[in-house]
């Protein structure tokens, strides 16, 4: 009887583990809890450029879809438009949200304000409406129902978070490759991605699209798996969406030319179409880069000069290269920690998670990378992909140098670790299929219980799930201590 009961309990545990230890379940459970916590606890407007992203959503909802220059001031263009005055007032006066000590009368006073006010948002004005679709849906629903400003912001965050969870889950199902499914799940659970998904940001959908494009393309290019029709359709949609998500990511689209599951004429046509979309949107943004000085403090405002900066790069490219090297290797390593756990802004700068987060995330990513076997005859694909990734990163850094860095500075300003996050999937697959060395621990049972526990063939999932949990928990604790306790 006891033996039967023990067997039943063991069977239940095995079935429960099999159900919850799948990449889909791990991602959805951990991701949903994390996004809900960040979305509700994060103070309104403290995500990376979140205030300007909210203004961009409000502008699109009010009919200003294409980038719009509405005037000039102090010799610089003003990019943006009109937003509801109550929204503008609330974002600049509301205490840390959600603060339930704020009286309903105060909320009513904010919501009672009528009219509009012009806002200047040169950094987010260049984004198309596409990455804001979940936030736009929430904004329209909330405004139509007469919800408070604070409720509107939280609802926009939650809609974006749900979109992130659903679309990433669909990509996990779509790839049909167990190793790639685990890689997508673990990358999607890196805290920087979860935090970006829990605030109002264009990066919420952008990160999903980049992961979808990278993972499906990698199946063909690096894992030599022939793509089925559904995968090809999603790959093509992602390729066309990239230039409308974040223009610099159009440089990833040439990876499509290496996909052998697709006819060459289709690869070339879609790549060309993506470049045309990029050119169209770039033309629409006009001189938005010349207004980026508004994002700087007053003493630096008039020294952000893209034309002069470009002339300097042309005449002295080594100075630019030295500035990039100094940025990444000589002036601190904050960007590395931020690549795994950047969580908005604090009064003393960008808030990043503790060192525990990147260490735990790296262990999880390394264990998943260990699943991929080395592949031969990929020299062209490796070199081409390496160049594509480096050029894409270079375009981001170059854009910051031209449009955000003060003339004469010997480092690139505005570089943040979160810009590296979208390249995790491609980078890991590239390295994992190129490096022949793999973790090869002895078989379980050869050296006692501990040896059985660390055997990667038997319990690597325990380690991956545990490291993801530690990484997320560390980020959440850091977030609560800094934001909610003010430490």
C-alpha positions as CSV (number, residue, x, y, z in Angstrom):
1,X,0.0,0.0,0.0
2,X,2.8,2.4,1.0
3,X,4.7,1.4,-2.1
4,X,1.7,2.1,-4.3
5,X,1.1,5.5,-2.7
6,X,4.8,6.3,-3.1
7,X,4.7,5.3,-6.8
8,X,1.6,7.5,-7.4
9,X,3.2,10.5,-5.8
10,X,6.4,10.0,-7.8
11,X,4.3,9.6,-11.0
12,X,2.4,12.8,-10.2
13,X,5.7,14.7,-9.6
14,X,7.1,13.4,-12.8
15,X,4.0,14.4,-14.8
16,X,3.9,17.9,-13.1
17,X,7.6,18.4,-13.9
18,X,7.2,17.4,-17.5
19,X,4.3,19.8,-17.8
20,X,5.9,22.8,-16.1
21,X,9.5,22.3,-17.3
22,X,8.7,22.8,-20.9
23,X,10.1,26.0,-22.5
24,X,6.6,27.4,-23.1
25,X,5.4,26.8,-19.5
26,X,8.6,28.2,-18.0
27,X,8.4,31.3,-20.1
28,X,4.7,32.0,-19.5
29,X,4.8,31.4,-15.8
30,X,7.9,33.4,-15.0
31,X,7.3,36.0,-17.7
32,X,3.7,36.8,-16.6
33,X,4.6,37.1,-12.9
34,X,7.6,39.4,-13.7
35,X,5.8,41.6,-16.2
36,X,2.8,42.0,-13.8
37,X,5.1,43.0,-11.0
38,X,7.1,45.5,-13.0
39,X,4.1,47.0,-14.7
40,X,2.2,47.7,-11.5
41,X,5.2,48.7,-9.2
42,X,7.2,50.8,-11.7
43,X,6.6,54.5,-11.1
44,X,4.8,56.2,-14.0
45,X,7.1,57.5,-16.7
46,X,10.3,56.0,-15.2
47,X,11.0,53.4,-17.9
48,X,13.6,54.3,-20.6
49,X,12.1,57.3,-22.4
50,X,8.6,56.2,-21.2
51,X,7.1,59.6,-20.9
52,X,8.0,60.4,-24.6
53,X,6.7,57.0,-25.7
54,X,3.4,57.7,-23.9
55,X,3.2,61.1,-25.7
56,X,3.9,59.4,-29.0
57,X,1.0,57.0,-28.4
58,X,-1.3,59.8,-27.5
59,X,-0.2,61.7,-30.6
60,X,-0.9,58.8,-32.9
61,X,-4.3,58.2,-31.3
62,X,-5.1,61.9,-32.0
63,X,-4.3,61.5,-35.6
64,X,-0.6,62.6,-35.8
65,X,0.7,59.4,-37.4
66,X,3.6,60.6,-39.5
67,X,6.5,62.4,-37.8
68,X,5.6,66.0,-37.5
69,X,7.6,69.2,-37.0
70,X,5.4,71.8,-35.5
71,X,7.8,74.7,-35.1
72,X,11.2,75.9,-34.1
73,X,12.6,77.4,-30.9
74,X,16.1,78.7,-30.2
75,X,17.1,77.8,-33.7
76,X,16.2,74.1,-33.3
77,X,13.2,72.2,-34.8
78,X,10.4,71.0,-32.5
79,X,9.1,67.5,-33.2
80,X,5.9,66.3,-31.8
81,X,2.4,67.7,-31.5
82,X,-0.6,68.1,-29.2
83,X,-1.4,65.7,-26.3
84,X,-4.2,66.0,-23.7
85,X,-3.3,68.4,-21.0
86,X,-4.4,66.1,-18.2
87,X,-2.0,63.4,-19.5
88,X,0.9,65.9,-19.6
89,X,0.0,67.3,-16.2
90,X,-0.3,63.9,-14.6
91,X,3.0,62.6,-15.9
92,X,4.8,65.5,-14.4
93,X,2.9,65.7,-11.0
94,X,1.8,62.2,-10.1
95,X,3.8,60.6,-7.3
96,X,5.3,57.2,-7.7
97,X,2.6,55.0,-9.1
98,X,0.6,53.2,-8.0
99,X,0.4,55.3,-4.8
100,X,-2.9,54.4,-3.1
101,X,-2.4,57.3,-0.6
102,X,-3.3,59.7,-3.5
103,X,-6.9,60.7,-2.9
104,X,-9.6,60.2,-5.5
105,X,-10.2,64.0,-5.4
106,X,-6.6,64.6,-6.7
107,X,-7.2,62.1,-9.6
108,X,-10.5,63.8,-10.4
109,X,-8.8,67.2,-10.4
110,X,-6.3,65.9,-12.9
111,X,-8.9,64.2,-15.1
112,X,-11.0,67.4,-15.1
113,X,-8.4,69.4,-17.0
114,X,-9.3,69.9,-20.6
115,X,-7.5,71.0,-23.7
116,X,-4.2,70.0,-25.2
117,X,-0.6,71.1,-24.8
118,X,2.3,70.8,-27.4
119,X,5.1,68.4,-26.5
120,X,8.5,68.1,-28.1
121,X,9.6,64.5,-28.4
122,X,12.4,64.3,-31.1
123,X,13.6,60.8,-29.9
124,X,10.3,58.9,-30.1
125,X,8.7,61.0,-32.9
126,X,10.8,59.0,-35.4
127,X,9.0,55.7,-34.5
128,X,6.2,54.5,-36.7
129,X,2.8,53.5,-35.2
130,X,3.5,49.8,-35.7
131,X,5.4,49.0,-32.5
132,X,2.8,50.9,-30.5
133,X,-0.2,48.9,-31.5
134,X,-0.9,47.2,-28.1
135,X,-0.5,50.6,-26.3
136,X,-2.7,52.3,-28.8
137,X,-5.5,49.7,-28.3
138,X,-5.2,50.2,-24.5
139,X,-5.1,54.0,-24.8
140,X,-8.2,54.1,-27.0
141,X,-10.1,51.7,-24.7
142,X,-9.1,53.5,-21.6
143,X,-9.8,57.0,-22.9
144,X,-13.2,55.9,-24.3
145,X,-14.2,54.4,-21.0
146,X,-13.2,57.5,-19.1
147,X,-10.5,55.8,-17.0
148,X,-8.0,57.9,-15.0
149,X,-4.6,58.8,-16.4
150,X,-2.9,56.5,-14.0
151,X,-5.2,53.6,-15.0
152,X,-4.6,54.4,-18.6
153,X,-0.8,54.1,-18.2
154,X,-1.0,50.8,-16.3
155,X,-3.4,49.4,-18.9
156,X,-1.1,50.4,-21.7
157,X,1.7,48.6,-19.9
158,X,-0.3,45.5,-19.4
159,X,-1.5,45.3,-23.0
160,X,2.1,45.5,-24.1
161,X,3.1,42.8,-21.7
162,X,0.3,40.5,-22.9
163,X,1.4,41.1,-26.5
164,X,5.0,40.2,-25.6
165,X,3.9,37.0,-23.8
166,X,1.5,35.9,-26.6
167,X,3.7,36.7,-29.5
168,X,6.8,35.1,-27.9
169,X,4.8,32.0,-27.1
170,X,3.7,31.8,-30.7
171,X,7.3,32.0,-31.9
172,X,8.3,29.2,-29.4
173,X,5.6,27.0,-30.9
174,X,6.5,28.0,-34.4
175,X,10.2,27.1,-34.4
176,X,9.5,23.4,-33.7
177,X,13.0,22.8,-32.6
178,X,13.4,22.0,-28.9
179,X,16.8,23.5,-28.5
180,X,15.8,26.8,-30.2
181,X,12.6,26.8,-28.1
182,X,14.7,26.8,-25.0
183,X,17.0,29.5,-26.3
184,X,14.0,31.8,-27.1
185,X,12.4,31.2,-23.7
186,X,15.6,31.9,-21.8
187,X,16.4,35.0,-23.9
188,X,12.9,36.3,-23.4
189,X,13.2,35.8,-19.6
190,X,16.3,38.0,-19.3
191,X,15.2,40.8,-17.0
192,X,16.0,43.6,-19.4
193,X,13.5,42.2,-21.9
194,X,10.8,41.6,-19.3
195,X,11.2,45.1,-18.0
196,X,11.0,46.6,-21.5
197,X,7.8,44.5,-22.0
198,X,6.2,45.9,-18.8
199,X,6.5,49.6,-19.7
200,X,5.1,51.8,-22.5
201,X,7.8,51.5,-25.1
202,X,8.4,50.8,-28.8
203,X,10.9,48.1,-27.7
204,X,8.2,45.8,-26.4
205,X,7.1,44.6,-29.8
206,X,10.4,45.4,-31.5
207,X,12.3,42.9,-29.3
208,X,9.7,40.1,-30.2
209,X,10.0,40.8,-33.9
210,X,13.8,40.7,-33.8
211,X,13.8,37.4,-31.8
212,X,11.3,35.9,-34.3
213,X,13.3,37.0,-37.3
214,X,16.6,35.9,-35.8
215,X,15.4,32.5,-34.5
216,X,13.6,31.4,-37.6
217,X,16.5,32.5,-39.9
218,X,19.0,30.7,-37.7
219,X,17.0,27.5,-38.0
220,X,17.8,27.5,-41.7
221,X,21.2,29.2,-41.8
222,X,22.9,27.5,-38.9
223,X,20.8,24.4,-38.0
224,X,20.2,23.4,-41.6
225,X,16.5,22.8,-40.9
226,X,14.2,23.4,-43.9
227,X,11.5,25.9,-43.1
228,X,7.9,25.1,-43.5
229,X,5.3,27.5,-45.0
230,X,4.2,29.0,-41.6
231,X,7.8,29.7,-40.6
232,X,8.5,31.4,-44.0
233,X,5.5,33.6,-43.7
234,X,6.4,34.8,-40.2
235,X,10.0,35.3,-41.4
236,X,8.9,37.5,-44.3
237,X,6.5,39.5,-42.1
238,X,9.2,40.1,-39.5
239,X,11.7,41.2,-42.2
240,X,9.2,43.8,-43.6
241,X,8.3,44.9,-40.1
242,X,11.9,45.5,-38.9
243,X,12.5,48.9,-40.6
244,X,9.1,50.1,-39.2
245,X,10.0,48.9,-35.7
246,X,13.4,50.5,-35.3
247,X,15.0,51.8,-38.6
248,X,18.5,50.6,-37.7
249,X,17.4,47.0,-37.5
250,X,16.8,47.0,-41.2
251,X,20.5,46.0,-41.4
252,X,19.5,42.6,-40.1
253,X,17.3,41.9,-43.1
254,X,20.2,40.9,-45.4
255,X,20.4,37.8,-43.3
256,X,17.4,36.7,-45.3
257,X,19.7,36.3,-48.4
258,X,21.3,33.3,-46.6
259,X,18.0,31.4,-46.1
260,X,18.0,28.5,-48.5
261,X,14.5,27.4,-47.8
262,X,13.3,30.4,-49.8
263,X,13.7,31.0,-53.6
264,X,16.4,33.5,-54.4
265,X,14.1,36.0,-56.2
266,X,11.8,36.1,-53.1
267,X,14.8,36.7,-50.8
268,X,16.0,39.5,-52.9
269,X,12.6,41.0,-53.4
270,X,11.7,41.1,-49.7
271,X,15.1,42.5,-48.8
272,X,14.7,45.2,-51.3
273,X,11.1,45.9,-50.1
274,X,12.4,46.3,-46.5
275,X,15.1,48.7,-47.7
276,X,12.4,50.7,-49.5
277,X,10.3,50.9,-46.3
278,X,13.3,52.0,-44.4
279,X,14.1,54.8,-47.0
280,X,10.4,55.9,-46.9
281,X,10.3,56.2,-43.1
282,X,13.8,57.8,-43.0
283,X,12.5,60.4,-45.4
284,X,9.5,61.0,-43.2
285,X,11.6,61.7,-40.1
286,X,13.4,64.5,-42.0
287,X,15.5,66.6,-39.6
288,X,14.4,65.0,-36.4
289,X,18.0,64.2,-35.5
290,X,18.7,68.0,-35.4
291,X,16.3,68.3,-32.6
292,X,18.0,65.8,-30.3
293,X,19.7,68.6,-28.5
294,X,16.5,69.1,-26.6
295,X,17.2,65.8,-24.9
296,X,20.4,67.3,-23.3
297,X,20.9,69.7,-20.5
298,X,21.0,73.4,-21.5
299,X,24.7,73.8,-21.5
300,X,25.1,70.9,-24.0
301,X,21.9,71.6,-26.0
302,X,23.5,73.6,-28.8
303,X,26.5,71.4,-29.2
304,X,24.6,68.4,-30.6
305,X,25.4,69.0,-34.3
306,X,25.0,66.0,-36.6
307,X,26.5,67.6,-39.7
308,X,29.6,68.8,-37.9
309,X,29.9,65.4,-36.1
310,X,29.7,63.6,-39.5
311,X,32.4,65.8,-41.0
312,X,34.6,65.0,-38.0
313,X,34.1,61.2,-38.6
314,X,35.0,61.6,-42.2
315,X,38.1,63.6,-41.6
316,X,39.4,61.7,-38.6
317,X,37.8,58.2,-38.4
318,X,40.4,57.0,-35.9
319,X,39.1,59.5,-33.4
320,X,35.6,58.0,-33.8
321,X,37.0,54.5,-33.4
322,X,38.9,55.5,-30.3
323,X,35.7,57.1,-28.9
324,X,33.8,53.8,-29.4
325,X,36.6,51.7,-27.8
326,X,36.7,54.1,-24.9
327,X,33.0,53.9,-24.4
328,X,32.9,50.1,-24.1
329,X,36.3,49.3,-22.5
330,X,37.7,52.3,-20.7
331,X,34.8,54.2,-19.1
332,X,33.2,51.5,-17.0
333,X,31.2,48.4,-17.7
334,X,27.7,49.6,-16.8
335,X,26.6,48.6,-20.3
336,X,27.3,45.0,-19.6
337,X,25.1,44.8,-16.5
338,X,22.5,46.9,-18.3
339,X,22.4,44.3,-21.2
340,X,20.8,41.9,-18.7
341,X,19.0,44.0,-16.2
342,X,18.4,47.6,-17.2
343,X,15.3,48.8,-15.4
344,X,14.5,52.4,-16.2
345,X,15.9,55.6,-14.7
346,X,16.6,56.6,-11.1
347,X,17.5,60.0,-9.6
348,X,21.2,59.1,-9.9
349,X,21.1,57.7,-13.4
350,X,20.1,54.5,-15.1
351,X,19.0,51.7,-12.8
352,X,20.6,48.4,-13.4
353,X,20.2,45.1,-11.6
354,X,22.9,43.7,-9.3
355,X,25.8,41.5,-10.5
356,X,23.7,38.4,-9.7
357,X,21.4,39.0,-12.6
358,X,24.0,38.9,-15.4
359,X,25.8,36.0,-13.8
360,X,22.7,33.9,-13.4
361,X,21.5,34.8,-16.9
362,X,24.9,33.9,-18.5
363,X,24.8,30.5,-16.8
364,X,21.3,29.8,-18.1
365,X,22.3,31.0,-21.6
366,X,25.5,28.9,-21.6
367,X,23.6,25.8,-20.6
368,X,21.1,26.3,-23.4
369,X,23.9,27.1,-25.9
370,X,25.4,23.7,-24.9
371,X,22.4,22.0,-26.5
372,X,23.5,23.1,-30.0
373,X,25.9,20.8,-31.8
374,X,28.8,22.2,-33.9
375,X,28.0,22.5,-37.5
376,X,30.3,22.2,-40.5
377,X,30.4,24.1,-43.8
378,X,29.1,27.3,-42.3
379,X,32.1,29.6,-42.9
380,X,30.2,32.0,-45.2
381,X,27.2,32.1,-43.0
382,X,29.3,32.8,-39.9
383,X,31.2,35.6,-41.5
384,X,28.2,37.1,-43.1
385,X,26.2,37.0,-39.9
386,X,29.1,38.4,-37.8
387,X,29.3,41.3,-40.2
388,X,25.6,41.9,-40.2
389,X,25.4,41.9,-36.4
390,X,28.5,44.2,-36.0
391,X,27.2,46.6,-38.7
392,X,23.8,46.7,-37.0
393,X,25.4,47.5,-33.6
394,X,27.7,50.0,-35.3
395,X,24.7,51.7,-36.8
396,X,23.2,52.1,-33.3
397,X,26.4,53.5,-31.8
398,X,27.0,55.7,-34.9
399,X,23.5,57.1,-34.6
400,X,24.1,58.0,-31.0
401,X,27.4,59.6,-31.8
402,X,26.0,61.7,-34.6
403,X,22.6,62.7,-33.1
404,X,23.2,62.6,-29.3
405,X,26.9,63.1,-28.5
406,X,28.1,66.6,-27.7
407,X,30.7,67.8,-30.3
408,X,34.2,67.2,-29.1
409,X,33.4,64.4,-26.5
410,X,35.9,61.5,-26.7
411,X,33.2,58.9,-26.0
412,X,29.8,58.0,-27.3
413,X,27.0,59.3,-25.1
414,X,23.7,57.5,-24.7
415,X,25.0,53.9,-25.1
416,X,22.9,51.6,-23.0
417,X,23.2,47.9,-22.5
418,X,19.6,47.3,-23.6
419,X,20.7,47.9,-27.2
420,X,22.6,44.7,-27.1
421,X,19.7,42.5,-26.0
422,X,18.0,42.0,-29.4
423,X,21.2,40.4,-30.7
424,X,21.3,37.7,-28.1
425,X,19.7,34.9,-30.2
426,X,21.9,35.4,-33.2
427,X,25.0,35.8,-31.2
428,X,24.5,32.7,-29.1
429,X,23.5,30.5,-32.1
430,X,26.5,31.8,-34.0
431,X,28.9,30.9,-31.2
432,X,27.3,27.7,-30.1
433,X,27.5,26.2,-33.6
434,X,31.0,27.3,-34.1
435,X,32.7,26.2,-30.8
436,X,33.3,22.5,-30.7
437,X,33.9,22.4,-26.9
438,X,30.8,21.5,-24.9
439,X,30.1,20.9,-21.3
440,X,30.5,17.1,-20.8
441,X,30.0,16.1,-17.2
442,X,30.3,12.4,-16.2
443,X,27.2,10.2,-16.4
444,X,24.9,10.3,-13.5
445,X,25.4,7.7,-10.8
446,X,29.2,7.5,-11.1
447,X,30.0,9.7,-8.2
448,X,27.0,9.8,-5.9
449,X,23.9,12.0,-5.6
450,X,25.7,15.4,-6.2
451,X,27.1,14.1,-9.4
452,X,23.7,13.0,-10.6
453,X,22.3,16.4,-9.8
454,X,24.9,18.3,-11.9
455,X,24.8,15.9,-14.8
456,X,23.8,18.2,-17.8
457,X,22.2,15.3,-19.6
458,X,19.7,14.6,-16.8
459,X,19.1,17.9,-15.0
460,X,20.2,20.8,-17.1
461,X,16.6,22.1,-17.1
462,X,16.7,22.4,-13.3
463,X,19.8,24.6,-13.6
464,X,18.4,26.6,-16.5
465,X,15.0,27.2,-14.7
466,X,16.8,27.9,-11.4
467,X,19.2,30.4,-13.0
468,X,16.4,32.2,-14.7
469,X,14.5,32.4,-11.5
470,X,17.5,33.8,-9.6
471,X,18.2,36.3,-12.3
472,X,14.6,37.6,-12.3
473,X,14.3,37.5,-8.5
474,X,17.5,39.5,-8.2
475,X,16.3,42.1,-10.6
476,X,12.9,42.4,-8.9
477,X,14.5,42.8,-5.5
478,X,16.9,45.4,-6.7
479,X,14.0,47.2,-8.4
480,X,11.9,47.2,-5.2
481,X,14.8,48.3,-3.0
482,X,15.7,51.2,-5.2
483,X,12.3,52.4,-6.5
484,X,9.9,51.5,-3.7
485,X,12.2,52.0,-0.7
486,X,14.2,54.9,-2.2
487,X,17.6,53.4,-1.3
